[in-house]
Amino acid sequence: METDITRGRLYNADEALLTGTAAEVTPIREVDDRRIGDGKRGPVTKRIQEEYLTTVRGERQQYKRWLLYLYQ
């Protein structure tokens, strides 16, 4: 789910992440010089990263149809 949140809620988060084409799934460790959670990748971010990477690498059979392979 994507939604706007207040800075206060972000500052108090256990973990946060961002996604993008180049960034893939990246943990947010700090915002406005304030550490998010313990400043390390949290368990939810870790799980999302693992799921994302196995999917885009074609390692998850149920999602292989999502991929389009380009060859030279």
N, C-alpha and C positions, 0 to 999 in steps of 0.2 A: 504494500500500500504506500502510495506517495502522498504526503501531506505537509503543509507548512507547520513548523513548530517554533515556539519562542526560544530565545537564547537561553533563558533560565532552564527550560526543559532539556535543551541540548547539553548545557553545562552539567546537569545532574544525571545524564544518561549513563548507563552501565557500559554501553558501547555504541558506536555509530560507524556507518560506512557510506561510501559513495560508489556509484557505478557509472560506466561510460565505455564507449568503444575502445579507447586506448587504455583507460584506467582499469577496465574489467571490473573487479570487485576489490576495493581498497579500503582498509580500515582507516578511520579518522582518529588520530591519537591526541590531537590538541586543537582547540578552537579559542581564539583570542587569548593565547598564552595560558589557557586553562586545560589541564589534562582531562581527557574523557576516560571515565572508568579508571583502570589501573595504568592506562597509557599503552596497553598492548592489545593485540588482536584478541577479541573475545570469542567465546564458543559459537555464537550465532554467526558472526562474520566468517569464522573458520569453516563452518558447515556450508554456508552459502558459497564461499570461494571454492571449496571442494566440489560441490555440485555443479557449479558453473564450469570449472575447468574440465571435469570429466565429460560434461555435455559437449563443449566446443571441441574437444579432442576426439569426439566420436566414440568414446568409451562406454556410453550408455545406450544400449540397443534401442530402448523405447523412444529415444530422441534423435536417432541417426537421420530420420527423414527431415529434420529441421535443417540439416547441413547441406550446403552446396559446395562441392569441391571444384576448385579451379586448377586447371593444368596448363602448362605452357606448350 
